[in-house]
């Protein structure tokens, strides 16, 4: 059994909140740079260059890369041989978010109740997804999610007979309906299978995958490639002003499902697609 102090979790989450909101991850830097060189329309290329400049200013001057510093979404894989000391894991994560958003001077966007709308004033609580795994480590992935793109999310409860073509249509429908509202170029996270809630969780988690990596499953890998090409032919382009770069990546996760169903979720993220990862 390995003991990890709750304070260590808090410190890591605090630092990750600040890091994710000020610095683009290396995979997103890479796809943005590639998009600048490939974009064919002058207006699209100019917007991508402005995004690059904005990201440099954010990092150099420690200014958030977007004014919507998001709701903190945390994926935690905790080894079954780990014991958290001096506090609960959930409280440690929320304290890290609280400190990170205060010390990083990040906008507090969370309201205590979805109807009464009173701001919690510290961006807590986070949305936390736990998974128990083998080993004695704690694997943390933090993804601050802005709601311009989050509001464009969709779930489609397809029939099994809809098959692959139905999945493609669902993904395109979500992207076309989102248009400029998701702050393109976007990353498109897709969850296929499971249940109503499982496919949504997979779509969210898919956004945290390296944008330069493809699925290890052959048909999924081909679907990702095809959908990226098709989406980039829609002409929505950077900031929705036209161009050949509507999406940087399409990341798909799958899971076994019921004989009577084919759930598909699409979770879109804006051009910064903030995420950071640590292992304790």
Beta strands, then each sheet from edge to edge (+ up, - down):
strand 1: 2-5
strand 2: 71-79
strand 3: 82-85
strand 4: 127-133
strand 5: 138-145
strand 6: 154-158
strand 7: 186-194
strand 8: 247-257
strand 9: 262-269
strand 10: 276-279
sheet 1: 1+ 3+
sheet 2: 4+ 2+ 5- 10+
sheet 3: 6+ 9- 7+ 8+
end
